[in-house]
């Protein structure tokens, strides 16, 4: 897209980058972004920088379309939902390292209070269940039950398994 470009929306719009079409008008293999989950919700999928979804297949009798999302998962949506043709701008944003704390500070200052992340073992026992002790160690199993009270519920909450992942991981493409 470029400044001053005309963007056309609707069933009769041409298949050009930037135009918004219902998915039933888009051929298979087309790269789309800002895809709706439900008709008229103004876009839910493939909206982050550099993201795109691929139209995998159309099911005419059910009126659904299958998409491959940026996560690699597949999603079935109604064929009447709209999507924009092309890729979201800003790809490769995360490739460049932040390098210094000041850049991380400003990055997260506009988002939410999630930086800096201080480890529990580095805190005092009044501040965290893993705090205190003469060395920085947890001193108890890091797994904790799902029904524990808030304040104690830190670490691996309701863990089904722990430890290093071993063996071959099944991907979403292998299952289909």
LOBA-349050 format. One record per residue: residue number from 1; x, y, z of N, C-alpha, C, CB in turn. Coordinates in pm, 1 decimal. Glycine has a CB too. Layout:
// residues N
- NUM | X | Y | Z | X | Y | Z | X | Y | Z | X | Y | Z
...
***
This chain:
// residues 176
- 1 | 82.9 | -118.3 | 0.0 | 0.0 | 0.0 | 0.0 | 87.2 | 124.4 | 0.0 | -94.2 | -0.1 | 120.2
- 2 | 30.7 | 233.5 | -41.1 | 104.8 | 358.9 | -45.6 | 9.5 | 474.3 | -15.7 | 173.5 | 378.2 | -183.7
- 3 | 68.0 | 588.6 | 12.9 | -12.3 | 706.5 | 43.8 | -91.4 | 748.6 | -78.5 | 76.4 | 822.2 | 92.9
- 4 | -219.1 | 773.2 | -59.1 | -305.0 | 814.3 | -169.6 | -367.3 | 699.7 | -245.9 | -228.1 | 897.6 | -263.5
- 5 | -339.6 | 575.7 | -205.4 | -396.9 | 460.5 | -274.3 | -546.1 | 449.7 | -243.6 | -323.9 | 330.7 | -233.6
- 6 | -624.2 | 417.6 | -344.3 | -766.6 | 393.5 | -324.1 | -785.7 | 250.7 | -274.8 | -847.0 | 418.3 | -455.0
- 7 | -865.9 | 234.6 | -169.8 | -894.7 | 103.3 | -114.2 | -1041.8 | 75.3 | -136.6 | -857.7 | 95.3 | 37.3
- 8 | -1071.0 | -37.8 | -197.5 | -1208.9 | -74.5 | -229.5 | -1252.1 | -191.0 | -140.8 | -1223.0 | -111.8 | -380.0
- 9 | -1375.7 | -182.6 | -92.0 | -1430.4 | -284.5 | -4.5 | -1557.6 | -341.3 | -65.6 | -1458.0 | -227.3 | 135.7
- 10 | -1580.9 | -470.3 | -44.8 | -1704.5 | -533.0 | -90.3 | -1680.3 | -649.9 | -182.3 | -1790.4 | -432.8 | -159.4
- 11 | -1791.8 | -711.8 | -223.8 | -1783.3 | -831.8 | -308.3 | -1720.8 | -804.1 | -442.9 | -1920.1 | -890.7 | -328.5
- 12 | -1743.8 | -683.4 | -497.4 | -1699.6 | -652.2 | -633.6 | -1559.2 | -593.9 | -639.1 | -1795.6 | -556.1 | -697.6
- 13 | -1493.8 | -577.0 | -524.1 | -1358.2 | -521.5 | -523.0 | -1261.8 | -618.3 | -591.5 | -1311.7 | -492.4 | -377.6
- 14 | -1161.1 | -562.1 | -657.4 | -1062.3 | -646.0 | -726.6 | -965.3 | -706.8 | -625.1 | -984.4 | -563.2 | -833.1
- 15 | -897.0 | -811.8 | -668.3 | -803.0 | -882.9 | -581.2 | -668.0 | -811.2 | -583.9 | -787.2 | -1032.1 | -625.4
- 16 | -660.4 | -695.0 | -521.4 | -537.7 | -616.6 | -513.7 | -499.7 | -596.5 | -368.3 | -553.9 | -480.7 | -584.9
- 17 | -372.2 | -569.7 | -344.2 | -323.4 | -550.0 | -207.7 | -391.8 | -427.8 | -146.5 | -168.6 | -533.0 | -205.8
- 18 | -447.8 | -447.8 | -28.1 | -515.4 | -340.0 | 43.3 | -665.5 | -346.3 | 35.8 | -470.5 | -209.9 | -9.0
- 19 | -720.0 | -411.6 | -66.8 | -865.5 | -419.6 | -80.8 | -924.5 | -518.6 | 19.2 | -903.4 | -460.1 | -224.0
- 20 | -1049.6 | -495.1 | 56.9 | -1118.3 | -578.2 | 155.4 | -1229.7 | -653.7 | 86.0 | -1174.1 | -492.9 | 272.5
- 21 | -1224.2 | -787.4 | 93.9 | -1322.1 | -872.2 | 25.6 | -1376.6 | -976.2 | 121.8 | -1259.2 | -940.7 | -97.7
- 22 | -1497.6 | -1028.1 | 95.0 | -1542.3 | -1147.3 | 168.1 | -1455.7 | -1265.8 | 127.2 | -1693.4 | -1177.2 | 140.7
- 23 | -1431.7 | -1356.6 | 218.8 | -1341.0 | -1468.3 | 189.3 | -1391.5 | -1557.7 | 77.1 | -1319.8 | -1551.4 | 313.3
- 24 | -1522.9 | -1562.2 | 54.0 | -1574.1 | -1646.1 | -55.7 | -1529.5 | -1592.9 | -191.6 | -1727.8 | -1653.5 | -50.3
- 25 | -1493.9 | -1463.6 | -198.7 | -1447.0 | -1404.1 | -324.7 | -1296.8 | -1417.3 | -343.9 | -1485.2 | -1258.1 | -330.1
- 26 | -1228.3 | -1475.0 | -244.8 | -1081.6 | -1483.2 | -247.4 | -1040.6 | -1625.0 | -287.5 | -1020.2 | -1444.8 | -108.0
- 27 | -955.0 | -1640.9 | -388.4 | -913.1 | -1776.5 | -427.5 | -821.3 | -1841.1 | -323.8 | -842.3 | -1772.4 | -562.5
- 28 | -812.5 | -1974.2 | -331.0 | -726.9 | -2048.6 | -238.6 | -580.4 | -2013.7 | -262.2 | -748.9 | -2200.3 | -254.2
- 29 | -504.5 | -2008.6 | -152.2 | -362.9 | -1974.6 | -160.8 | -334.1 | -1826.3 | -149.9 | -307.6 | -2025.1 | -288.1
- 30 | -438.6 | -1744.3 | -138.2 | -419.9 | -1599.6 | -128.2 | -374.7 | -1563.3 | 12.9 | -550.6 | -1524.3 | -164.5
- 31 | -284.9 | -1465.3 | 20.7 | -236.0 | -1415.6 | 149.5 | -326.2 | -1300.2 | 192.7 | -85.4 | -1369.8 | 140.4
- 32 | -385.1 | -1313.3 | 312.4 | -477.3 | -1211.1 | 363.8 | -435.8 | -1173.6 | 505.5 | -625.2 | -1261.9 | 361.3
- 33 | -490.5 | -1062.4 | 554.4 | -465.0 | -1019.9 | 691.8 | -591.0 | -954.6 | 747.0 | -343.8 | -922.0 | 699.0
- 34 | -592.0 | -926.4 | 876.1 | -704.4 | -861.0 | 943.0 | -835.6 | -932.9 | 911.8 | -713.5 | -713.4 | 900.6
- 35 | -837.9 | -1062.7 | 937.3 | -952.4 | -1146.9 | 903.2 | -1052.9 | -1144.3 | 1018.1 | -907.3 | -1292.7 | 872.7
- 36 | -1180.3 | -1136.0 | 985.1 | -1285.1 | -1138.0 | 1086.8 | -1307.6 | -1280.9 | 1136.5 | -1416.5 | -1078.9 | 1030.7
- 37 | -1345.3 | -1295.4 | 1263.2 | -1384.9 | -1425.4 | 1317.4 | -1533.6 | -1447.5 | 1294.8 | -1351.1 | -1435.0 | 1468.0
- 38 | -1612.3 | -1340.8 | 1313.0 | -1756.5 | -1342.6 | 1288.3 | -1788.1 | -1227.2 | 1194.7 | -1838.9 | -1331.9 | 1422.2
- 39 | -1894.6 | -1239.5 | 1120.5 | -1929.6 | -1137.3 | 1021.8 | -1952.0 | -1003.9 | 1091.6 | -2055.8 | -1178.4 | 941.8
- 40 | -1877.1 | -901.4 | 1049.5 | -1895.8 | -766.7 | 1101.5 | -1820.1 | -733.4 | 1227.8 | -2036.3 | -744.9 | 1125.7
- 41 | -1724.9 | -817.8 | 1272.5 | -1652.2 | -784.6 | 1396.4 | -1526.9 | -700.7 | 1369.7 | -1612.8 | -912.9 | 1469.9
- 42 | -1502.9 | -664.1 | 1244.5 | -1396.8 | -570.0 | 1203.0 | -1255.7 | -624.8 | 1215.7 | -1406.6 | -445.0 | 1283.9
- 43 | -1238.6 | -754.7 | 1222.5 | -1104.3 | -812.4 | 1214.8 | -1052.5 | -865.8 | 1345.7 | -1009.7 | -711.6 | 1164.0
- 44 | -1010.9 | -992.4 | 1346.3 | -959.6 | -1056.8 | 1467.5 | -826.6 | -1126.8 | 1445.8 | -1059.9 | -1156.0 | 1519.1
- 45 | -806.6 | -1188.6 | 1329.9 | -688.7 | -1272.4 | 1307.1 | -586.8 | -1201.9 | 1218.2 | -729.6 | -1405.8 | 1244.0
- 46 | -459.0 | -1235.2 | 1238.2 | -346.9 | -1187.3 | 1155.0 | -343.8 | -1035.3 | 1149.4 | -357.0 | -1244.3 | 1012.5
- 47 | -329.9 | -972.2 | 1267.6 | -328.4 | -826.6 | 1275.3 | -195.9 | -769.7 | 1324.7 | -438.4 | -780.2 | 1364.7
- 48 | -107.5 | -853.7 | 1378.6 | 19.4 | -804.5 | 1431.2 | 115.4 | -769.5 | 1319.1 | 82.5 | -907.7 | 1523.3
- 49 | 224.6 | -700.6 | 1353.3 | 318.0 | -653.6 | 1251.2 | 380.3 | -770.6 | 1175.9 | 427.6 | -567.4 | 1314.6
- 50 | 372.0 | -765.0 | 1043.5 | 428.7 | -867.4 | 957.3 | 347.0 | -994.7 | 947.5 | 563.2 | -901.0 | 1004.3
- 51 | 227.5 | -996.7 | 1005.3 | 147.3 | -1119.1 | 1008.1 | 60.6 | -1132.5 | 883.2 | 59.2 | -1121.6 | 1132.9
- 52 | 27.8 | -1255.8 | 850.7 | -66.7 | -1283.6 | 742.8 | -124.2 | -1423.0 | 762.2 | 1.4 | -1270.7 | 603.7
- 53 | -240.8 | -1444.3 | 703.4 | -304.5 | -1576.4 | 702.4 | -316.9 | -1620.0 | 557.8 | -445.0 | -1574.1 | 773.3
- 54 | -324.0 | -1751.1 | 535.5 | -335.1 | -1805.9 | 400.6 | -468.6 | -1877.6 | 388.1 | -216.8 | -1902.4 | 368.8
- 55 | -542.3 | -1848.5 | 281.1 | -667.9 | -1917.8 | 253.7 | -632.7 | -2057.6 | 203.2 | -756.4 | -1839.0 | 148.9
- 56 | -669.7 | -2159.7 | 280.7 | -632.7 | -2297.4 | 246.5 | -738.1 | -2359.0 | 155.2 | -615.8 | -2383.1 | 374.2
- 57 | -865.7 | -2351.8 | 195.8 | -969.3 | -2416.3 | 115.5 | -1105.3 | -2354.4 | 145.2 | -972.4 | -2568.0 | 142.3
- 58 | -1198.3 | -2373.7 | 52.2 | -1337.2 | -2330.0 | 66.5 | -1426.2 | -2453.8 | 70.7 | -1379.5 | -2234.3 | -50.4
- 59 | -1525.6 | -2452.2 | 158.4 | -1627.2 | -2557.4 | 162.5 | -1759.6 | -2493.1 | 122.7 | -1636.1 | -2625.2 | 305.6
- 60 | -1799.1 | -2513.4 | -2.8 | -1914.4 | -2442.0 | -58.3 | -2044.8 | -2480.0 | 10.9 | -1925.9 | -2469.6 | -207.1
- 61 | -2066.0 | -2610.9 | 37.5 | -2196.2 | -2650.5 | 93.7 | -2212.4 | -2607.6 | 239.2 | -2213.7 | -2801.4 | 83.3
- 62 | -2102.8 | -2604.8 | 315.0 | -2111.3 | -2557.0 | 453.6 | -2100.0 | -2405.2 | 461.9 | -2002.0 | -2621.5 | 538.5
- 63 | -2046.8 | -2343.0 | 358.2 | -2028.1 | -2198.2 | 359.7 | -1915.8 | -2153.8 | 451.7 | -2155.5 | -2130.9 | 400.7
- 64 | -1809.1 | -2235.9 | 458.4 | -1695.8 | -2203.7 | 545.4 | -1566.2 | -2199.9 | 465.6 | -1684.6 | -2305.7 | 659.7
- 65 | -1467.7 | -2134.6 | 523.4 | -1334.6 | -2123.3 | 463.6 | -1231.7 | -2163.0 | 567.9 | -1307.6 | -1978.7 | 410.9
- 66 | -1130.2 | -2237.9 | 524.9 | -1023.7 | -2281.5 | 615.1 | -902.9 | -2191.2 | 594.2 | -986.3 | -2431.6 | 590.9
- 67 | -847.0 | -2141.3 | 706.1 | -731.4 | -2051.7 | 702.0 | -613.4 | -2114.2 | 774.5 | -766.0 | -1915.3 | 764.1
- 68 | -491.9 | -2080.2 | 731.5 | -372.9 | -2111.2 | 809.7 | -326.2 | -1981.0 | 873.7 | -259.8 | -2176.0 | 720.8
- 69 | -325.3 | -1979.0 | 1005.9 | -294.9 | -1857.7 | 1081.3 | -144.3 | -1841.2 | 1101.0 | -365.9 | -1860.3 | 1217.0
- 70 | -100.0 | -1722.0 | 1145.9 | 43.7 | -1700.6 | 1167.5 | 105.1 | -1797.8 | 1268.8 | 67.3 | -1558.7 | 1214.0
- 71 | 24.5 | -1848.6 | 1363.1 | 74.8 | -1943.5 | 1462.6 | 102.4 | -2080.2 | 1402.1 | -24.3 | -1957.3 | 1576.5
- 72 | 51.6 | -2104.9 | 1280.2 | 65.9 | -2235.3 | 1217.0 | -60.0 | -2318.2 | 1229.9 | 182.4 | -2309.8 | 1276.7
- 73 | -150.6 | -2276.5 | 1319.0 | -276.3 | -2349.1 | 1336.6 | -372.9 | -2321.0 | 1223.0 | -340.7 | -2312.3 | 1469.6
- 74 | -470.5 | -2410.7 | 1210.0 | -572.0 | -2392.2 | 1106.6 | -703.1 | -2353.2 | 1173.6 | -589.4 | -2521.4 | 1020.6
- 75 | -780.1 | -2269.5 | 1107.0 | -904.1 | -2217.9 | 1163.5 | -1010.9 | -2218.6 | 1055.4 | -884.5 | -2074.8 | 1221.3
- 76 | -1131.3 | -2260.2 | 1091.5 | -1244.6 | -2257.3 | 999.4 | -1333.9 | -2139.5 | 1035.8 | -1324.6 | -2391.2 | 1003.7
- 77 | -1360.3 | -2052.2 | 938.6 | -1444.0 | -1933.7 | 960.6 | -1553.5 | -1930.7 | 854.2 | -1358.5 | -1802.2 | 956.6
- 78 | -1663.7 | -1858.8 | 878.4 | -1766.3 | -1845.6 | 774.6 | -1710.1 | -1776.7 | 650.0 | -1887.2 | -1767.0 | 828.6
- 79 | -1757.6 | -1815.8 | 532.2 | -1705.2 | -1758.5 | 407.8 | -1749.7 | -1614.9 | 385.1 | -1748.0 | -1842.7 | 290.7
- 80 | -1847.4 | -1566.3 | 464.4 | -1894.1 | -1429.3 | 448.9 | -1806.9 | -1328.0 | 521.7 | -2035.0 | -1418.1 | 497.8
- 81 | -1713.8 | -1373.8 | 606.6 | -1630.5 | -1278.2 | 680.0 | -1536.4 | -1207.2 | 584.4 | -1550.4 | -1349.0 | 791.4
- 82 | -1499.6 | -1085.0 | 620.5 | -1413.6 | -1003.4 | 534.4 | -1267.7 | -1017.2 | 573.8 | -1455.5 | -856.7 | 540.5
- 83 | -1181.0 | -993.9 | 478.2 | -1036.6 | -995.0 | 503.9 | -969.8 | -897.7 | 408.1 | -976.8 | -1138.8 | 487.8
- 84 | -858.4 | -842.3 | 451.3 | -782.0 | -751.9 | 367.2 | -673.9 | -831.8 | 295.0 | -719.7 | -636.5 | 451.0
- 85 | -651.2 | -799.3 | 169.7 | -551.7 | -869.9 | 90.1 | -414.1 | -814.5 | 123.6 | -581.5 | -856.8 | -62.0
- 86 | -317.6 | -904.2 | 147.8 | -180.0 | -861.6 | 170.5 | -130.0 | -893.6 | 309.9 | -167.8 | -714.9 | 146.2
- 87 | -13.7 | -836.7 | 343.1 | 57.5 | -862.0 | 468.0 | 58.6 | -733.1 | 549.7 | 203.2 | -912.9 | 441.0
- 88 | 48.0 | -745.3 | 681.9 | 56.1 | -627.9 | 768.4 | 198.6 | -573.3 | 764.3 | 14.1 | -662.7 | 914.7
- 89 | 212.7 | -441.5 | 767.1 | 344.1 | -377.5 | 762.6 | 421.0 | -402.1 | 891.8 | 329.7 | -226.9 | 737.7
- 90 | 550.0 | -377.3 | 890.1 | 631.9 | -385.1 | 1010.3 | 688.2 | -522.3 | 1037.7 | 553.2 | -341.8 | 1126.6
- 91 | 705.8 | -605.5 | 934.3 | 763.0 | -737.8 | 953.7 | 908.5 | -729.4 | 997.6 | 751.7 | -819.3 | 825.9
- 92 | 951.9 | -823.0 | 1080.0 | 1090.0 | -825.6 | 1127.1 | 1116.9 | -730.5 | 1241.4 | 1181.6 | -794.0 | 1015.1
- 93 | 1010.7 | -676.8 | 1302.0 | 1028.4 | -580.2 | 1411.3 | 1102.8 | -641.5 | 1529.3 | 892.6 | -527.3 | 1458.0
- 94 | 1077.9 | -769.0 | 1557.9 | 1140.2 | -832.1 | 1674.9 | 1280.2 | -886.1 | 1645.8 | 1052.4 | -944.6 | 1725.2
- 95 | 1326.0 | -878.8 | 1520.3 | 1458.8 | -931.4 | 1486.6 | 1570.1 | -847.5 | 1546.3 | 1476.0 | -938.6 | 1336.2
- 96 | 1548.7 | -715.8 | 1554.5 | 1652.1 | -627.4 | 1607.9 | 1649.6 | -631.7 | 1760.2 | 1632.3 | -482.2 | 1557.3
- 97 | 1763.3 | -655.8 | 1825.2 | 1763.3 | -660.9 | 1971.5 | 1742.3 | -522.4 | 2033.1 | 1894.7 | -720.7 | 2022.0
- 98 | 1682.7 | -519.0 | 2151.6 | 1658.7 | -391.8 | 2220.3 | 1789.1 | -330.5 | 2272.9 | 1560.1 | -412.1 | 2336.0
- 99 | 1886.0 | -414.4 | 2309.9 | 2021.8 | -378.1 | 2349.7 | 2035.4 | -311.6 | 2485.5 | 2078.3 | -289.0 | 2249.1
- 100 | 1940.7 | -226.6 | 2525.5 | 1959.9 | -158.5 | 2653.5 | 1827.6 | -144.1 | 2727.2 | 2023.9 | -20.7 | 2632.2
- 101 | 1838.3 | -125.8 | 2856.1 | 1720.1 | -123.5 | 2942.1 | 1628.1 | -6.1 | 2909.9 | 1762.0 | -117.4 | 3087.9
- 102 | 1685.1 | 105.1 | 2867.4 | 1603.1 | 223.4 | 2838.1 | 1504.9 | 197.7 | 2725.7 | 1691.5 | 341.3 | 2802.2
- 103 | 1548.2 | 123.8 | 2623.8 | 1457.5 | 92.9 | 2512.0 | 1347.4 | -2.0 | 2557.2 | 1535.4 | 31.2 | 2393.8
- 104 | 1382.8 | -99.7 | 2640.9 | 1281.6 | -190.3 | 2694.9 | 1184.0 | -113.9 | 2783.9 | 1347.9 | -304.9 | 2774.0
- 105 | 1236.6 | -18.5 | 2861.6 | 1150.9 | 62.1 | 2949.2 | 1045.8 | 136.6 | 2867.9 | 1235.2 | 161.9 | 3030.7
- 106 | 1088.0 | 203.2 | 2763.1 | 994.6 | 281.2 | 2681.5 | 900.9 | 191.2 | 2602.0 | 1071.0 | 372.9 | 2586.6
- 107 | 949.5 | 74.0 | 2560.5 | 863.7 | -19.0 | 2487.3 | 745.8 | -63.3 | 2573.9 | 944.5 | -141.5 | 2440.7
- 108 | 773.6 | -102.2 | 2699.2 | 669.0 | -155.6 | 2786.0 | 592.9 | -46.9 | 2860.0 | 728.7 | -251.3 | 2885.3
- 109 | 647.5 | 76.0 | 2866.4 | 577.9 | 185.3 | 2934.8 | 447.0 | 218.4 | 2864.4 | 667.2 | 310.3 | 2941.7
- 110 | 445.1 | 205.7 | 2732.5 | 322.2 | 235.4 | 2658.5 | 228.1 | 115.5 | 2651.6 | 356.1 | 281.4 | 2517.9
- 111 | 274.6 | -2.2 | 2695.0 | 190.7 | -121.9 | 2686.9 | 120.5 | -146.8 | 2818.9 | 274.2 | -244.4 | 2647.6
- 112 | 190.0 | -207.3 | 2915.2 | 129.6 | -242.1 | 3044.1 | 243.3 | -268.1 | 3142.7 | 34.3 | -367.8 | 3031.8
- 113 | 210.1 | -279.9 | 3267.8 | 314.1 | -295.3 | 3370.4 | 361.7 | -439.7 | 3376.8 | 261.6 | -250.6 | 3508.5
- 114 | 448.7 | -479.1 | 3284.6 | 501.3 | -615.1 | 3284.2 | 654.3 | -617.1 | 3273.9 | 440.2 | -694.2 | 3168.9
- 115 | 718.6 | -503.3 | 3296.5 | 863.8 | -496.1 | 3290.0 | 912.1 | -399.3 | 3396.3 | 911.9 | -452.6 | 3148.9
- 116 | 1020.2 | -424.7 | 3468.0 | 1104.5 | -544.4 | 3463.0 | 1040.8 | -661.4 | 3538.0 | 1242.6 | -514.1 | 3521.5
- 117 | 1077.1 | -783.5 | 3498.9 | 1028.9 | -903.7 | 3565.3 | 1134.9 | -947.7 | 3666.2 | 997.9 | -1017.6 | 3462.0
- 118 | 1102.7 | -937.4 | 3792.3 | 1197.4 | -975.5 | 3897.1 | 1166.1 | -1117.9 | 3941.9 | 1191.1 | -876.3 | 4018.1
- 119 | 1267.8 | -1202.2 | 3950.8 | 1248.5 | -1341.5 | 3990.3 | 1203.5 | -1349.6 | 4134.8 | 1377.4 | -1422.1 | 3970.4
- 120 | 1122.9 | -1450.8 | 4162.8 | 1073.2 | -1470.5 | 4298.7 | 1183.9 | -1501.2 | 4397.4 | 972.2 | -1581.2 | 4300.9
- 121 | 1285.3 | -1577.3 | 4353.7 | 1393.9 | -1616.0 | 4444.9 | 1481.4 | -1496.6 | 4481.0 | 1479.9 | -1726.1 | 4381.9
- 122 | 1473.4 | -1388.2 | 4405.1 | 1553.5 | -1269.7 | 4434.4 | 1485.2 | -1179.0 | 4536.3 | 1581.1 | -1192.1 | 4306.3
- 123 | 1360.7 | -1212.0 | 4572.8 | 1284.4 | -1127.0 | 4664.3 | 1298.6 | -1174.3 | 4808.4 | 1136.8 | -1124.7 | 4624.2
- 124 | 1234.6 | -1099.5 | 4898.8 | 1231.4 | -1136.0 | 5040.0 | 1113.3 | -1229.3 | 5066.5 | 1222.4 | -1009.6 | 5129.3
- 125 | 1118.4 | -1306.4 | 5174.6 | 1008.9 | -1401.5 | 5199.8 | 873.4 | -1334.9 | 5221.6 | 1041.9 | -1485.5 | 5319.9
- 126 | 869.1 | -1207.7 | 5263.1 | 740.3 | -1139.7 | 5280.7 | 679.0 | -1099.5 | 5147.1 | 757.3 | -1016.3 | 5368.8
- 127 | 761.3 | -1098.3 | 5041.2 | 713.7 | -1050.5 | 4910.8 | 677.1 | -1163.3 | 4815.9 | 818.6 | -963.8 | 4846.6
- 128 | 731.9 | -1284.3 | 4837.5 | 711.4 | -1393.3 | 4741.9 | 733.0 | -1526.5 | 4812.3 | 807.1 | -1379.6 | 4619.8
- 129 | 655.1 | -1629.1 | 4776.8 | 676.6 | -1761.1 | 4839.4 | 813.8 | -1821.2 | 4813.5 | 572.8 | -1856.8 | 4791.1
- 130 | 879.9 | -1782.3 | 4704.8 | 1012.7 | -1837.2 | 4674.1 | 1125.2 | -1751.7 | 4731.0 | 1030.1 | -1850.4 | 4523.9
- 131 | 1092.7 | -1644.2 | 4801.4 | 1195.8 | -1551.4 | 4848.7 | 1267.6 | -1601.4 | 4972.2 | 1134.9 | -1417.3 | 4877.8
- 132 | 1376.6 | -1532.4 | 5005.2 | 1452.5 | -1559.5 | 5127.6 | 1550.8 | -1673.5 | 5113.0 | 1358.8 | -1589.7 | 5239.8
- 133 | 1615.4 | -1707.6 | 5222.8 | 1715.9 | -1814.1 | 5223.2 | 1854.6 | -1759.0 | 5201.6 | 1684.7 | -1917.3 | 5116.8
- 134 | 1954.9 | -1842.5 | 5231.2 | 2093.3 | -1797.8 | 5218.8 | 2148.3 | -1811.8 | 5077.7 | 2179.9 | -1874.7 | 5313.6
- 135 | 2076.4 | -1882.8 | 4993.1 | 2113.7 | -1889.0 | 4851.5 | 1985.6 | -1868.8 | 4772.4 | 2184.6 | -2026.5 | 4814.1
- 136 | 1999.3 | -1830.7 | 4647.9 | 1879.6 | -1809.8 | 4565.5 | 1831.6 | -1944.7 | 4513.5 | 1908.6 | -1711.8 | 4446.9
- 137 | 1750.6 | -2010.5 | 4595.1 | 1691.4 | -2137.8 | 4554.4 | 1545.5 | -2136.8 | 4597.8 | 1768.6 | -2260.2 | 4616.4
- 138 | 1462.5 | -2214.5 | 4529.5 | 1319.7 | -2216.0 | 4559.3 | 1295.1 | -2284.0 | 4693.1 | 1241.2 | -2287.2 | 4447.5
- 139 | 1358.8 | -2397.4 | 4716.9 | 1348.7 | -2463.9 | 4846.3 | 1224.1 | -2548.0 | 4864.3 | 1354.0 | -2363.3 | 4953.4
- 140 | 1144.6 | -2563.3 | 4760.2 | 1021.4 | -2643.2 | 4763.7 | 988.9 | -2677.3 | 4618.9 | 900.8 | -2565.6 | 4834.6
- 141 | 899.4 | -2771.9 | 4594.6 | 864.2 | -2799.3 | 4455.5 | 803.8 | -2675.3 | 4389.3 | 765.7 | -2917.3 | 4447.3
- 142 | 840.0 | -2650.9 | 4265.1 | 789.5 | -2531.6 | 4195.9 | 648.1 | -2551.8 | 4144.1 | 881.4 | -2494.7 | 4080.5
- 143 | 599.1 | -2677.1 | 4146.0 | 461.0 | -2701.4 | 4103.3 | 366.3 | -2666.9 | 4217.2 | 441.4 | -2849.1 | 4058.7
- 144 | 248.1 | -2616.2 | 4181.6 | 150.0 | -2576.5 | 4281.8 | 11.2 | -2609.0 | 4227.8 | 162.8 | -2424.4 | 4317.3
- 145 | -79.7 | -2648.6 | 4315.0 | -213.3 | -2690.5 | 4272.8 | -294.3 | -2571.8 | 4222.1 | -286.9 | -2759.0 | 4388.4
- 146 | -392.8 | -2602.1 | 4136.6 | -477.4 | -2497.7 | 4078.5 | -565.1 | -2429.4 | 4181.7 | -564.1 | -2556.0 | 3969.9
- 147 | -598.4 | -2500.1 | 4289.7 | -693.3 | -2446.1 | 4387.1 | -625.0 | -2376.5 | 4505.3 | -781.8 | -2557.3 | 4438.5
- 148 | -494.4 | -2352.7 | 4496.7 | -425.1 | -2280.8 | 4603.7 | -469.8 | -2135.6 | 4604.7 | -271.6 | -2290.2 | 4586.7
- 149 | -461.8 | -2069.2 | 4720.2 | -504.1 | -1928.9 | 4725.2 | -407.4 | -1838.8 | 4649.2 | -515.6 | -1882.1 | 4870.4
- 150 | -460.9 | -1725.5 | 4601.1 | -374.8 | -1630.3 | 4532.1 | -272.3 | -1578.1 | 4632.3 | -458.0 | -1513.1 | 4469.4
- 151 | -150.4 | -1564.1 | 4586.8 | -40.2 | -1530.8 | 4676.4 | 51.3 | -1650.3 | 4694.0 | -92.9 | -1483.6 | 4812.2
- 152 | -9.2 | -1769.4 | 4700.1 | 71.6 | -1891.7 | 4704.1 | 85.0 | -1949.6 | 4564.4 | 9.4 | -1995.9 | 4799.6
- 153 | -4.8 | -1910.0 | 4476.3 | -10.6 | -1970.8 | 4342.8 | 96.9 | -1908.7 | 4254.2 | -151.8 | -1952.3 | 4278.8
- 154 | 220.1 | -1952.7 | 4269.5 | 332.5 | -1906.7 | 4188.0 | 409.7 | -2028.7 | 4140.0 | 425.3 | -1809.4 | 4268.4
- 155 | 476.2 | -2014.8 | 4028.6 | 552.6 | -2126.6 | 3973.8 | 473.6 | -2197.5 | 3866.2 | 591.1 | -2224.8 | 4084.0
- 156 | 481.7 | -2329.3 | 3863.0 | 413.8 | -2410.0 | 3761.8 | 274.7 | -2444.7 | 3814.6 | 495.6 | -2540.1 | 3727.4
- 157 | 174.1 | -2367.3 | 3774.0 | 38.9 | -2378.0 | 3829.3 | -35.4 | -2491.8 | 3761.4 | -38.6 | -2245.0 | 3812.4
- 158 | -80.4 | -2588.8 | 3840.0 | -158.0 | -2700.9 | 3788.0 | -85.7 | -2775.3 | 3677.2 | -291.0 | -2652.2 | 3737.4
- 159 | 44.3 | -2800.8 | 3696.6 | 126.4 | -2859.0 | 3590.5 | 86.6 | -3003.2 | 3563.1 | 274.5 | -2851.7 | 3627.6
- 160 | 67.9 | -3035.6 | 3436.7 | 42.9 | -3173.8 | 3397.8 | 174.3 | -3251.5 | 3388.9 | -32.0 | -3179.1 | 3263.3
- 161 | 279.6 | -3180.4 | 3350.0 | 411.2 | -3243.5 | 3344.7 | 516.3 | -3136.9 | 3369.2 | 434.8 | -3315.1 | 3208.1
- 162 | 636.1 | -3179.7 | 3409.1 | 746.7 | -3087.6 | 3429.4 | 870.1 | -3144.4 | 3361.4 | 772.6 | -3063.0 | 3580.7
- 163 | 974.7 | -3066.1 | 3360.4 | 1101.1 | -3114.0 | 3305.7 | 1118.9 | -3080.0 | 3159.7 | 1111.6 | -3261.5 | 3323.5
- 164 | 1230.7 | -3125.7 | 3107.4 | 1267.8 | -3097.7 | 2970.3 | 1178.0 | -3177.4 | 2876.4 | 1416.3 | -3130.8 | 2945.8
- 165 | 1135.0 | -3114.1 | 2764.8 | 1053.6 | -3183.6 | 2665.9 | 1142.2 | -3279.6 | 2588.6 | 983.4 | -3083.4 | 2570.2
- 166 | 1105.7 | -3408.5 | 2588.9 | 1185.9 | -3508.9 | 2520.0 | 1100.6 | -3578.3 | 2416.2 | 1244.7 | -3611.2 | 2619.3
- 167 | 1165.5 | -3629.3 | 2314.5 | 1093.4 | -3699.8 | 2208.9 | 1055.6 | -3605.8 | 2095.9 | 968.6 | -3766.4 | 2265.1
- 168 | 982.5 | -3658.7 | 2000.0 | 943.2 | -3582.6 | 1881.1 | 814.7 | -3509.9 | 1910.2 | 927.1 | -3674.4 | 1757.5
- 169 | 811.6 | -3380.2 | 1880.7 | 691.0 | -3300.9 | 1901.9 | 603.3 | -3308.3 | 1779.3 | 725.7 | -3155.0 | 1934.4
- 170 | 476.1 | -3338.7 | 1799.4 | 379.8 | -3344.2 | 1688.1 | 333.8 | -3202.6 | 1657.2 | 257.3 | -3436.3 | 1722.6
- 171 | 348.8 | -3161.9 | 1532.1 | 303.2 | -3029.3 | 1493.0 | 158.9 | -3039.1 | 1441.7 | 397.2 | -2967.8 | 1384.4
- 172 | 99.0 | -2922.4 | 1423.0 | -39.7 | -2917.4 | 1376.0 | -51.4 | -2976.1 | 1234.8 | -91.9 | -2772.0 | 1377.8
- 173 | 55.1 | -2963.4 | 1154.2 | 50.7 | -3015.2 | 1016.3 | 55.5 | -3166.7 | 1014.7 | 166.8 | -2958.7 | 933.5
- 174 | 125.3 | -3228.3 | 1113.4 | 132.7 | -3374.5 | 1118.9 | -1.3 | -3435.8 | 1157.4 | 240.4 | -3418.4 | 1218.1
- 175 | -78.8 | -3364.2 | 1241.8 | -205.8 | -3417.5 | 1289.0 | -311.9 | -3420.1 | 1179.8 | -255.2 | -3336.2 | 1405.9
- 176 | -306.4 | -3323.5 | 1087.2 | -408.9 | -3314.9 | 980.3 | -384.7 | -3414.1 | 869.6 | -412.9 | -3175.1 | 921.4
***
